Amino acid sequence: MILSRTPYRISFFGGGTDYPEYYREFGGKTLGVTIDKYSYLNIRKLPPFFDYKHRIVYSNQENVNNLDEIIHPSVRETLKYMKIDSGISIHHDGDIPARSGMGSSSAFTVGLINSINALKGKMTSKEELTHDSIYIEQNLIKENVGSQDQVFAAYGGLNIINFLQNGKIIVSPIIMQEERMIIFQDNIMLFFSGISRMASDIVEEQLQRTSINIPNLNRMKDLVDEAHNILISDRNLNEFGELLNSTWELKKSLSSKVTNPQIDAMYSKAMKAGAVGGKLLGAGGGGFMSFYVEKENQEAVKVALKDYLHIPFNFDFDGSKIVVYEPNYKER
């Protein structure tokens, strides 16, 4: 039996520049962090006692005999890509709901690749996890997804990720003094809007508008370096929150589907209650919203957003990992 744990992420800056349609021409850059909310996968070989060969349990349950029969796109394409021929049982549990802007789909795919390789007795590098998960999601499933979620899920931590025009991806951890890191972490608040959405549908319009959006995407990329300079210097961390507000305004211009009246009202309530800045996570349209809020104003923000679920968290620095490894070396 294999149990893997893969973190979800908060993307602060540069989202949208991690799509190949943009970074293959201009180069992309993002800044974000993974948190201690996880996608868990329990995987084992399935004994041949059942009327089916493969069992996949997530929000639905699938019992099938052939890989092509699997409905879950990531499971189907990952198992085919990794040439699984023996019976397998896959059971998924997540700390947060799917389709909520926290990179849950990519965390699932990264964890699945990591788990299957462990089942085969193989250790997987973070670079390999990144490469394979991006390939599966973008080329096999053919989803409208960027490339940062897979990187964050594989590596974990507070990072700047550079997406080069030649396709190479460079992950650079952000180094901060411990006390400053804790203050920064504790001033980020996370709320769930209660709205789930299909990111691929929202991104489709954004990708169609890539040529129109280039100036704003360029500016969003520049904000990554500005935010990084704030974090690693002795500047007031409130400036980071103010930049979040700037990138949120730019993000809303990328597609008509990024925001809606409910999201706008939620954001306005938080700002009036004392938030310095914030943004919706992921493609938009719903899911989670993060805010930068100083400690003395956090209770007021909670009251203002009492109709929304507040999610406390800590940063994660491990990335995808195997937490239980109990191989069956040979059939007995």
Secondary structure, DSSP 8 states (H G I E B T S, - for coil): -EEEEEEEEEEEE-TTTTSHHHHHHH-EEEEEEEEEEEEEEEEEE--TTSS-SEEEESSSEEEESSGGG--SHHHHHHHHHTT--S-EEEEEEESS-SSSSS-HHHHHHHHHHHHHHHHTT----HHHHHHHHHHIIIIIS-----SHHHHHHHH-SEEEEEE-TTS-EEEEE----HHHHHHHHHTEEEEE-S----HHHHHHHHHHTHHHHHHHHHHHHHHHHHHHHHHHSSS-THHHHHHHHHHHHHHHTS-TTS--HHHHHHHHHHHHTT--EEEE-TTSSSSEEEEE--HHHHHHHHHHTTTSEE----EE-S-SEEEEE----S--
